[in-house]
Amino acid sequence: MKNRTISLLLTFVLVGILVSACSRSSDAQETNQPTNTPAASATETNNNPQDTDRPLYPIVDEVITVRGMKYWNPHWDNGESRVLWNLIESVTNIRLDMTWLADAEQLPVFMAAGDWPDFFFDPLDTTYINEFGVIGGRFVDYTTKLDLMPHLVEAFDMFPDAKKALMQENGGIYNLFTYSPAATSYGNRMHYRTDIMAEHNVPIPTSTEEFHEALTTLKNATGHAPLAPGFPEGWLFASFGSGITMDFDDINNNGIVTWGRVSDQYKNFLKYMNRLYSDGLYHNEYITMDTPTVQALVNEGNFVFAQHELASIPIESFPSGNWDIDVLAPLTSEFNSDRTIATGAAPWGINRGGAINAASPYVDELCKLFDIAYALEEVVPGTGLYGPAFIWGPGNVGWAFTNAEKTNHALMIPTEFMGVTYGDVDWSSNSLYEILLYDAGFGLSMVFEFSIVTDGSNGEARQRGAVNNNLGYARSWVFPPMIFTAEEQSVLDSYMVEINIYVEEMHDKFITGVEDIDASWDTFVANLERMNYRQVVEQYQAAYDRWRSR
């Protein structure tokens, strides 16, 4: 099971900094409720009929039930269908009967048992796609069904790298993708409290030295380490060289794969982090401090710089009654005067799922249904059913524009869910938003590319900060997600568990000073050599060569 888990992590590690959970921004907060638009009749046609003898929708004349499998977030299975799934049924006559595995660790056993549903909603890693798709032919190859999926074809034309990112070694495509550019649709953001900075007359830092000075001033003034555990290390790593990720990259955009963990840039980053730790600016319990504790300290104002916790801080934590939050621009250093970082949505989106069981009696129907996720306009006017619905919920139900220019929008919970709670999750939180509305899947959404949520919320403050201070520093290229052959994946599975464990261990030892960086660096690199990191890079290089040749 560890091997399958590692392979899943490898498949998505390079886009982890570019997205938050599920490629949607983390700004779903309580908002005013725009008036919902009545849904149009499900029998109304759209503007691009494929068959003049009948409307495109419903897809089938009588309701059919298709079975789907989910294994992510099984605790979200409250036994109820989502608003989106109900809308899909009303428009298409296809009912989604979704089943969650009680534990994601059960997936290998389930896959091997062979009693599959009609489709898998969540993404399957390369190991499964190779075994059951490329080799076994048990998943539908979408390239053979593109005549049924005109919206997906259009999406591939718009984003050719998305097609490359999904394509396996045999040219087949078995998973679908999500692409949703939005101001906070990535995780590489350093949030900070503007009110506390102003209270102590701390200027906004622009370099690593100024950052150290700011942290020192705040610690002396408040008595607390101002940098929260779990801050976006990738954001700070980029200050020390040309790489924008500690892992695999093509730094010079010349086709050569590098691994940041053995670079001088990583060494210099670790030395800086050790300095912050030694000076008491990074909490000395950062390794063991759990998330609720970090959140509580952020809420109390102890941590001034943080990532996700400042997205969940209550308004009561701000004496002004305003969301005094901003996003810190990337920093320069003595090693790098370029302020380029990984930020914004990747041009290929994210590999997000939708694998169809080739033995399903509803393959064509599912292809037509999933194609809606890539529609740029409502497939039936007035329903709100098109690409954004699969990522943000149906239009005018889960979200709505609030100005004619479509530069402002609001996220919302439908009226019937007002006051609802699910366990310890409040109705206005991101999690419940997904639980009730849609449960994020695959799809294409361009609606918020030039729009931010404008409701006076935490989300608005963070989105404005991202637009003003981060999105302009994006590197013109980023390393794409790799799709490995079965042989390449076998090499990765053989070595990466040991390598990752060792790197994580030494990462913390270097920062805390348990291991002296200058004295131990050569030994660190030599041990990674012994663990065959170069062979791992070779597998990435081979996969990257295929990518560049497509």
N, C-alpha and C positions, 0 to 999 in steps of 0.2 A: 504493500500500500504506500510505503514511503516513496517508492520510485514513481508511482503514478502522481502522487502529490507534488513531488519535485518537478516532474515534467509539466504539470499544470502551471506551477509557479514560473518555470522557465518560459513558457509560452507567453505569459502576460507581464513578466517583470519589467520589460522595457517600456510598457505603457502605464505602469502603475503610478509614476509621477505625473502622468499627463491627465489621469482621470480620477475622479473620486468614485466612490462606489457606483458602478453601473453607468458610467459615462454621462451622468447627469449632474448638474451643479447641486451643491449642498445648501441651496438658498430657499428651500420650501419652508416658509414661515407663515405665521398667521397673517392673513391679509383681509382687506375688504372684499366682499363677494360681488363680482360683476354679475349682471343678470344673465342667466343661462339662456341660450338660444334653443327653441324647440327643435327636436330632431326631425329631419325630413323622412318621408316614407322610404322604407327599405327597398321598395320596388322602383324608385326613381333612378333614372339612368345618369351616368356621368357623360363627360364630353368626348370620350374616346371609346366607343363601343367596339368590341372585337367581333361581335356577331350581330348582324342586323336583324336576325330572327328573334332575339330575346335580349333583354337588358343584361348588363354585366352583373347586376346585383338584384336579388340575392344570387349567390354563386350556385346554389342548388335550390330546387323548387320546394322540397320538403326538408325539414330540419334533420340534420345528421349529427351524431355525436362523435367527436374525435378525442382520443385519449392522449394527454400530454404528461410528461414526467418532469418534475423539478427536484433538485437536490440542494440548491442554495437556500439558505435561511429557512430551514424547515420549521422554525419557531413562528414563522409568519403564517403558517397554515391554520387559519381560524375556521376552516370549513365552509367559507363563503367564497363565491366568485367575485372577481373584480369588476369595477364599473366598466372598464375597457372590454372585458370578456363578454359582458352582457350586451354591450353595444355591438360588438362583432357579431354576436348571434342575431341581433335584431336586423342587421344590415345584410348579412351573408347567409343566414340559416345554418351556420356551422356553430355548434355548441362545443365549447372547450371544457372537457372533463379533466381537470388537472389533479395529479396525485403528487404529493411530496414524499420523498424518502424521509423517514424519521431521523436519519443521521447520514450525512454526506459520505461517511466512511463506508456505508453499505453499497455505494455505487459499483465497485468492481464485482461484487457478488451478484448484484442485480444484472449487470451487463452480461456476465457469464451465463446466467440462468437462461437467458434467451427469450423470456416472455415479455417482449418489448411493447411499449405503447406505440401509437401512431407517430409521435414525434417527441424529441427531447427539447424542452424549452431552454434550459441552461446550456452553456457551452461545454462541449466535450473536448478533452485535451488531445494532443497530437497522437498519443498512444492509442486511444480508442479510434480516432479517425483513421489511422493507419491500419489497425487490425481489422476493423469492421467496415471501413469505407474503401480505402485504397486497395487493400488486399481482399477483403471479404465480400465487397459489393453489397453490403447490407444497408448502407445509407444511400439515399438519393443523391446523385450528382446533379447539382443545380444547373450546370452548364448544358445538360440535356433537356432542361425544362424552361429555358429562357424564352421560348415562344409563348409561354403562359405567364411570363413575368415581365411585362414591358416597363414597369416602374423600376425594377431592379436593373434592367438593362440601362435605363436612363441614369440611374445612380452610378453604375460602373463607368458610364461615359463621363460623368462629372468628376468622379474620383477613381481614376484608373489604378491608383495605388491600393485602393480597397480591394479590388479584384486580385491584384498581385498578392496581397497579404493573406487572402483566403485560399489561394490556389495551391493544391498539393503537388507532389512531384509528378503525378500522372496527369496533371492538368485539370483534375476534378476539383469541384468546390462542394463541400458537405456541410459547412456552417455558414451562417449569415453574419452581418456586421452591424454595429451601431456607429452612427456619426451624428454628433450634436454639438456644434460649436456654440459655446456660451461663455460669458465672462468668467465664470467660476466652474468650468467643466474640467478642471484639472486640479491636482493636489499640491503642486509645487509653489505654495504661497506662504510667505511669512506674514502672519497677521500681527498687529500690535495695538496697544491701547494708546490712543492719541491723548486722552485726558491725563493719564499718569505721566506721559512724557512731558506734556505742557506744565503740569503741576510742579515738576522738578527741573524745569528749564533745560531739558535735554534736547539738543538738536537732532534732527533726523539724520542718521548716519548714511554715508555714501561709500565708505570703504571699510575693510575689516578692522583697521585700527580705530576708526571712529566708532564702529560697532562695539569694540572692546571698551572704549571710553564710555559709551552710553550705558552699557551693562554695569560698568563699575560705579558710575554715578547713581544709577538706580538701586544697586545693592546697598551702597552706603546710605542712601536716603530711606530705604524701606526695610532694610535688614533681611531681605529675601533674595535668593538667586532669581534673577528676572527672566532667564531663558528656560522655557518649559521642556520637559522630556517629550520626545515625539515630535520635535520641531522638524521642518522639512530639510533634512540633511542635504538632499540633492541641490536645493537652492543655494546653500552655503558652499558646497563642494565646487560649484561652477566658478566661484570667485578665485580659485587657485590655479586655473589653467584653462585649456581650450575644451576639455571634456565637459559634457553636461550631465553625465551619469557615471556613477562609480562602477557600473557593470559594463556591458558590451556596447561598443560605439564605433563609429567611423569618423574620427575626429576631424580629419582633413577632407572628408567627402571624396576620397580617392579610391574607395573600394576595399580598403585594408581594415580588417576588424582588429580592434584593440580591446583590452580588458583593463578597466580603470583601477582595479584593486592592486595591481602591481606597478602603478604609475607613480612618478614623482608628485603629481598633482594630489593623489590620494595621501601620500606621505605628508605633504605640507598641510593638507586639510586636517589630518589626525593630530599633527603637532599643534595646530591652532586650537583644535578642540581640547587637547590636553591642557593648553594654557588657560582656556575658559574654565575648565573643570578645576584646575589647581588654584585658580584665583577665586573660586567660590561663586562663579557667575553662572555655572551650569549645575543644577542641583546634584548633590553628591549621592542621592539615591535614585538617580534617573533610570538605572537599570531595573530596579525592583519596584518602583512606584507604579501602582495600578492606575488605570484610566479614571475611575471615580475620584481618586485622590487628586490626580492632576486637574480634573474638572473643577473640583471644589476649590483648589488653590487659585485657579484662573478666575473663578467666580468672585473670590475674595480680593482679587487684584494683586496677588503675590507674584504671579507670572505675568510679565508685561508682553513678552513675545511668545507666540504659540501658533499652532496650526488649527486643527479641527476644533479644539476646545473653545476658541473664540467665536466659532460658528454656533455654539450651543449655549453661550453665556446668556443669562437672563437680563432683561432690561433693568431690573432692580439693582444690578451691579454697577450701574453708571449713575453717579450723583447728579449729572446734568439731565437725566431722563432721555438722553439721545444715545444713538449707537456710535460711541466714540471709538471707532475701529478703522484702521487703514491697512494697506498692504505695503510692505517694504520692498523697494526696488532692489535688484541685485547689487552686490557690492563689488568694488574693485579691490585689488590687493597689490602687494609688491611683486607678485608673480603674474598678475593678469590685469591689464587695464581695460579689457573688453567686458562689458556687462551683459553678455549673452547667456541665456539660460533656456532650459526646456520648459515651455509654457504654452498653454492653449491646446486645442484639440489636434491630435495627430492627423495627417492627411489621409490616413487609411482607416481611421476609426478604430474600433475594437472588435476583435473576434468574439461574437456574443451568443452563438447558439442557433437553434432552429433546425437541428439535424432531423431528417425525416426517415422513418423506417421504410425501407424499400418494399417491404412486404405489406405495408398498409394498403387497404382497399381505397384510401382517400388521398393518394399521392397528388393527383392533379388538383384536387380541391384545396389541399393544404398549400400547394405552390401558389395558387391564385389568392388565397387568404394572406399568406406571408408577403406577397407582392404589395399589398396595401401598405405595409410598413415602410415602403420606399416611395410612396406617392407624395408629390409636392403640393397637391391640392386635394381637397375633400373628394373622396370617390363618390359620395352621394352628398350633394350640397345640403348644408344645414346640420349634418350629423356630427361634425368635428372628427370624423374618422379618416385619418391619413397618417403620414409618417410620425408627426409629433405625438400622436395619441399613444404610440407604443413606447415612448420615452418619457412623456410628461403627463399623460392622460389625455382624454378627448378635449378638443378645443371647445372653449366656452363652458367646460365642465371642470376640468382640472386646471385650466389656465385661460387667460384672455388678454388681448391687447387692451391697453387703457388710453391710447391716443390714436388719432387717425394716421399718424406717420409710422405707426408700428415700431416705435423705438422704446416704448415703455410697455411692460406687461405685469400682470399679477398672477401669482399661483394661489389656488384656493382649494378648499375642501367642499364638496357638494353639501348643500343645506341639510340633507338627510343624515349626514354624519357629524353635524355640529354637536360638540359635547361628548362624542364617542371616545372611549379610551380602549386600549388593547394592552392588557397587562399593566406595566408601569409606563407605557408610552403615551404621552399626551397627544391629542388629536392634531395639534398644529405642527408636530415634529415631522422630519423627513421620513422616518420609518413608517409612521402610520399613513402618511401621504401615499407611499408606495403600496402599503398593505391594502388600502381601501380603493385606490384608483386603478392601478394597472399592474404593479410588480414589474419593474423595468426589464425590458427585453431587447430585441434587436430592432433596427429601424433607422430611418434618416429624418432628421429634423433640422431645418435651416431657419426656423421661425425666430430664434433668439440670437442669431448671429450678430445682429446690430441692435439688439434690444436688451435692456436690463430691467429687473424687477423694480418698480418704483412705487413702493408702498410704505416708505419710512421704516423698513424692516432692517434687521441685521443683514439679510441677504443683499439689500440695496447698498449698504455701506461697503460690504466686501466686494461686490461686483464693481462699484465705482473705483475702489482701490486697485482692483486687478486691471481694469481698463487703463487707469492713469499711470500705474507703476510697474506693471509686469508684461502685459501683452505686447508692448512695443519692443521687448528685448528678446523675442523668440528667435532661435537660430533658424536659418533658412532650410535646414534639413535636420532630421533626427533619424536615429537608427530604427529600422522597421522591425516589426515582430517576425521572428523566424519560424518557418515551418520545416521541420526536420523529417528526413527519411527514417524508416524503422531502424536502420543500422546506425544512423547518427544519434537518434534518440537513445539507443542502447548504450552508446558511449557516454552520453550525458547522464543517464541513469546510473551508470557504473561509478562515475566520479563525483558528480555534483553534490551528493548528500554529504560526503566527507568534506569536500571543499567548502560548502556553505557553512557547515558547523564550525569549521576551523576559522574561517574569515570572521564570522560573527563573534566568536570567542576572542580573537585577537583585536578586533575592532574595539571592543570594550576595554580590553587590557591596555591598549595603547592610549585610549582617551583617559582612563583613570590613573595611568602611570604605573600600573602593575608591571608592565613591560616598557622599558625605555625604547622609544622609537628609533633613535639613531643607532643604539647598540644592537637592537634586535631585528632591524629591517631586513638585512641580508638573509638572516635565518628564516624570517617570515616568507620571503620570496622563494628561497630554496625549498622550503617545505611544500609550498604550492607547486613548485616544479615536480617534486616527488609525487604529489597527488595528481599529477598529469593535467594541470590546468592548460598546458599548451595543446593537448589533444582536444580539450573542450573548445578552445579557440578555433582549432581546425574545423570542428563540426559547424561552428557558427560561420566560419569563412565559406565553407562549401554551400551552406544554405543561403548565405548572403550573395554569393556569386550567382546562384540560380535566380534570386530575386532581381538582381541588377540586369540579368539577361532577358527577363520577360518583357 
